[in-house]
Structure formats: structure tokens, C-alpha cells
Amino acid sequence: MKAIWRMSLLGVVGLTLGLVAPARAEEPAPAPAPDATVIVIRGRSDVAITQDIITRLKQSELIGNSWITVATNNGHVVLWGTVISDFAHMKALEIAKTTPGVVQYDDQLRLDASSPQAPSQN
């Protein structure tokens, strides 16, 4: 008797799953909520632009021990911090200008005071 009860229970569970599962599969997935922090310009998000610039800055040996912060808003990039040389400064700006999706850039970089190229404070 127990064997028949288990078989009928398995049959009921199987039928129930069979009836419910296809209905769930046919329901459309809810649309993802828009993320207000990700803005797409010319096919690239601000996050992707910022990450690309940071990656390229880290790969550049010319940037060296410079401290650069990158922020992007609607394709407008702001670079601020300190660079170790004028050449590192120019290289950082070149990287920003040539990154796909950059509409405009704002140079807020300053030469490190301990750099030999920094102006003297006499």
C-alpha cells in the first residue's frame, strides 16, 4: 500500500511540476531596472570609458608614480592629481583624448612639487 501511495504522490508531484513549469517559462522576464549611474554615449558607458583610461594609464610606463584620478560624466572626462613630469602630463592627456567615447576632457593635473621639473619656489 505504501508503494502505491508513493507512486501516486510522485505522479501528482510530476503532473504539478509539468503543469506549472511551462507556465513559468512562458512568462516574460521583467525588464531590468534602469541604472541612473550608467550613461551611454556613442555606444560606450561612462564606466567603460573610465575603466579604459585607468587601464591605459596603468599600462603606460611613462606615467610612473603619478597619482591620477579619472571621472567621466556623459563622455566628459576629468583628470586630476599629480604627475611626475611634463612628459607624463602630456601622455595622460593623450590617453584621455584618444579613448573611444570621450567627448571632451578637463585637465586638472599638476606637476608634483618634488619633481625636478617643478618650478622652484624662490
VOGU-3710 file (C-alpha; in Angstrom, 3 decimals, decimal comma):
1> mkaiwrmsll> 0,000/0,000/0,000  2,851/2,357/0,853  4,412/1,697/-2,556  1,175/2,664/-4,334  0,835/5,816/-2,216  4,451/6,855/-3,065  3,867/6,235/-6,759  0,661/8,264/-6,756  2,388/11,050/-4,798  5,215/11,075/-7,342
11> gvvgltlglv> 2,652/11,150/-10,138  0,822/14,118/-8,588  4,092/15,979/-7,994  5,232/15,217/-11,535  1,952/16,416/-13,028  2,010/19,531/-10,898  5,565/20,360/-11,957  4,705/19,592/-15,548  1,759/21,974/-15,459  3,488/24,804/-13,606
21> aparaeepap> 6,950/24,771/-15,159  5,925/25,617/-18,747  3,761/28,483/-17,495  6,772/29,984/-15,736  8,966/29,525/-18,768  6,493/31,378/-20,985  6,152/34,381/-18,701  8,241/37,289/-19,976  11,176/38,240/-17,825  10,768/41,566/-16,060
31> apapdatviv> 12,658/44,438/-17,650  15,836/45,346/-15,794  15,598/48,496/-13,737  17,462/51,390/-15,329  20,702/52,241/-13,597  20,944/56,008/-13,262  24,724/55,865/-12,774  25,433/54,312/-16,167  25,066/56,720/-19,060  25,796/55,504/-22,576
41> irgrsdvait> 27,364/57,924/-25,039  28,139/56,815/-28,575  27,812/53,191/-27,558  30,113/53,390/-24,504  29,142/53,919/-20,910  30,929/56,353/-18,616  32,092/53,402/-16,527  33,654/51,718/-19,584  35,391/54,947/-20,623  36,795/55,498/-17,123
51> qdiitrlkqs> 37,989/51,898/-16,819  39,619/52,071/-20,245  41,514/55,258/-19,366  42,650/53,874/-15,995  43,840/50,641/-17,613  45,778/52,540/-20,272  47,330/54,860/-17,654  48,483/51,870/-15,592  49,996/50,233/-18,677  51,982/53,329/-19,602
61> elignswitv> 55,498/53,221/-18,200  55,795/56,952/-18,839  53,182/57,774/-16,207  55,296/56,119/-13,499  54,465/57,135/-9,934  51,929/59,777/-10,915  48,718/59,956/-8,902  45,806/60,473/-11,293  42,084/60,278/-10,625  39,675/59,852/-13,534
71> atnnghvvlw> 35,985/60,723/-13,569  33,598/60,605/-16,527  30,157/62,148/-16,943  28,315/61,938/-20,280  31,614/61,352/-22,088  33,271/64,365/-20,430  36,433/63,192/-18,672  38,158/64,995/-15,799  41,749/64,097/-14,938  43,109/65,449/-11,668
81> gtvisdfahm> 46,025/64,692/-9,422  49,792/64,976/-9,727  52,176/63,805/-12,430  55,908/63,209/-12,129  56,944/65,076/-15,296  55,690/67,222/-18,135  56,030/64,212/-20,391  53,794/62,129/-18,077  51,302/65,005/-18,128  51,202/65,061/-21,933
91> kaleiakttp> 50,920/61,253/-22,088  47,974/61,211/-19,650  46,138/63,818/-21,754  46,880/61,887/-24,941  45,426/58,720/-23,408  42,259/60,573/-22,404  41,856/62,263/-25,808  42,279/59,046/-27,779  39,989/56,846/-25,681  36,822/55,906/-27,605
101> gvvqyddqlr> 33,707/57,609/-26,276  35,481/60,672/-24,855  33,643/63,811/-25,963  35,719/66,321/-24,016  38,406/66,282/-21,338  39,276/68,643/-18,496  42,934/68,821/-17,465  43,259/69,322/-13,708  46,668/67,629/-13,479  49,527/69,353/-11,664
111> ldasspqaps> 53,233/68,695/-11,647  54,450/67,049/-8,428  56,296/69,603/-6,292  59,130/67,132/-5,672  59,709/66,702/-9,412  62,945/68,161/-10,800  60,784/69,789/-13,495  58,614/71,597/-10,947  59,131/75,360/-10,757  61,287/76,489/-7,873
121> qn> 59,651/78,396/-5,059  62,331/81,106/-4,723
//
